[in-house]
Amino acid sequence: MSEALIAQRGPYAVEVSAGQDYFWCRCGRSANQPFCDGSHKGTGLTPLKFRAATSETLYLCGCKRTGTPPCCDGSHKRL
């Protein structure tokens, strides 16, 4: 299993729509950050599927070290 790459040292602010499914990139290799584009193939890492409960702005983790995936918990401050 590969270690996740740091895509960015801070969160991605994204607008999500209630009831919509999203796939958060866990590997850090996607060119479509913070969402999966299939670049994880062969890494042993898989995206995290989540459904937005409400339409809102979420701050999705860019460093891939969060303890509350897919949302940022400030882990990037300790890198």
C-alpha positions in Angstrom: 0.0 0.0 0.0 1.3 3.4 -1.0 1.3 6.5 1.3 -1.0 9.3 0.3 0.7 12.3 -1.4 0.1 15.8 -0.1 -2.0 17.4 -2.8 -2.1 20.8 -1.0 -1.2 22.1 2.4 -4.6 23.4 3.2 -8.3 22.6 2.5 -10.2 22.9 -0.7 -13.4 25.0 -0.4 -16.1 23.2 -2.5 -19.8 23.8 -3.0 -21.8 20.5 -2.5 -25.4 19.8 -3.3 -27.8 18.0 -0.9 -28.3 14.4 -1.8 -25.4 14.3 -4.3 -22.6 11.7 -4.0 -19.0 12.7 -4.2 -15.7 10.8 -4.2 -13.0 12.4 -2.2 -9.4 11.6 -3.4 -7.5 9.8 -0.6 -4.3 9.2 -2.5 -3.4 12.7 -3.4 -2.6 11.8 -7.0 -5.8 13.1 -8.7 -5.5 15.9 -11.2 -9.1 16.8 -10.2 -8.5 17.6 -6.5 -10.1 17.2 -4.1 -12.1 14.6 -6.1 -11.0 11.3 -7.5 -10.1 10.9 -11.2 -8.9 7.3 -10.9 -5.2 8.0 -10.4 -5.2 5.8 -7.3 -5.2 2.6 -9.4 -2.4 0.3 -8.2 -1.7 2.3 -5.0 -3.9 0.3 -2.7 -5.7 3.5 -1.8 -9.4 4.1 -2.8 -11.5 7.2 -2.8 -14.0 8.0 0.0 -17.6 8.1 -1.2 -19.8 10.6 0.7 -23.3 12.0 0.2 -23.8 15.7 1.0 -26.6 16.1 3.6 -27.2 19.7 2.8 -26.2 22.2 0.1 -23.3 24.1 1.6 -19.6 24.9 1.3 -17.4 22.2 2.7 -13.6 22.4 3.4 -12.2 19.1 2.1 -8.8 18.0 3.2 -5.9 18.7 0.8 -3.1 17.1 2.8 -4.8 13.7 3.0 -3.9 13.5 6.8 -7.2 14.5 8.3 -8.7 12.5 11.2 -12.2 13.5 10.0 -12.3 12.6 6.3 -13.2 14.0 3.9 -13.2 17.3 5.8 -10.2 19.3 7.0 -9.3 19.1 10.7 -6.2 21.3 10.5 -3.8 18.4 10.2 -1.9 20.3 7.5 -0.7 22.8 10.2 1.5 20.0 11.7 3.2 18.9 8.5 
